[in-house]
Amino acid sequence: MTTTTQTTSRNQVEAGYETSKFAFGAGIVMAALVGLWGTACMASALVSVGPLNVLQGYFTAMLG
């Protein structure tokens, strides 16, 4: 005699945790892109006008 048994398994997903994990990862990626863009802009300014003019422009912007 054979008996058929049926088993079920249930997986619960923590939607809040998964959403927060995704948002945190997306935020890190965006921060890295902004940092890379800022570094590229600074390098471009140093090449085009020179380091002393970049410092002069920085101090002029900060002091008015």
C-alpha positions as CSV (number, residue, x, y, z in Angstrom):
1,M,0.0,0.0,0.0
2,T,1.4,3.5,-0.9
3,T,0.4,6.6,0.7
4,T,0.7,10.0,-1.0
5,T,1.7,12.8,1.3
6,Q,1.8,16.5,0.3
7,T,4.1,18.9,2.0
8,T,4.1,22.7,1.5
9,S,6.8,25.1,2.5
10,R,6.2,28.8,3.0
11,N,8.8,31.5,2.5
12,Q,8.3,34.9,3.9
13,V,10.0,37.9,2.4
14,E,10.8,40.8,4.6
15,A,9.8,43.5,2.1
16,G,10.9,46.4,4.3
17,Y,14.4,45.0,4.7
18,E,14.8,44.2,1.0
19,T,13.6,47.6,0.0
20,S,16.0,49.3,2.5
21,K,18.8,47.2,1.3
22,F,18.1,48.1,-2.4
23,A,17.8,51.9,-1.5
24,F,21.0,51.8,0.5
25,G,22.9,50.2,-2.4
26,A,21.4,52.7,-4.9
27,G,22.4,55.5,-2.6
28,I,26.0,54.3,-2.4
29,V,26.2,53.9,-6.2
30,M,24.9,57.5,-6.7
31,A,27.3,58.9,-4.1
32,A,30.2,57.1,-5.9
33,L,29.1,58.6,-9.3
34,V,28.9,62.1,-7.8
35,G,32.4,61.7,-6.2
36,L,33.8,60.5,-9.5
37,W,32.2,63.4,-11.4
38,G,33.6,65.9,-8.8
39,T,37.1,64.4,-9.1
40,A,36.9,64.6,-12.9
41,C,35.8,68.2,-12.7
42,M,38.6,69.1,-10.3
43,A,41.2,67.4,-12.5
44,S,39.8,69.3,-15.5
45,A,40.0,72.6,-13.7
46,L,43.6,71.9,-12.6
47,V,44.6,71.1,-16.1
48,S,42.9,74.0,-17.8
49,V,43.7,76.9,-15.5
50,G,46.4,75.6,-13.2
51,P,46.4,74.9,-9.5
52,L,47.1,78.4,-8.3
53,N,44.2,79.9,-10.2
54,V,42.0,77.1,-8.8
55,L,43.0,78.0,-5.2
56,Q,42.5,81.7,-5.9
57,G,39.1,81.0,-7.3
58,Y,38.2,78.9,-4.3
59,F,39.3,81.5,-1.8
60,T,37.5,84.2,-3.8
61,A,34.3,82.2,-3.7
62,M,34.6,81.5,0.0
63,L,35.6,85.0,1.1
64,G,33.6,87.0,-1.4
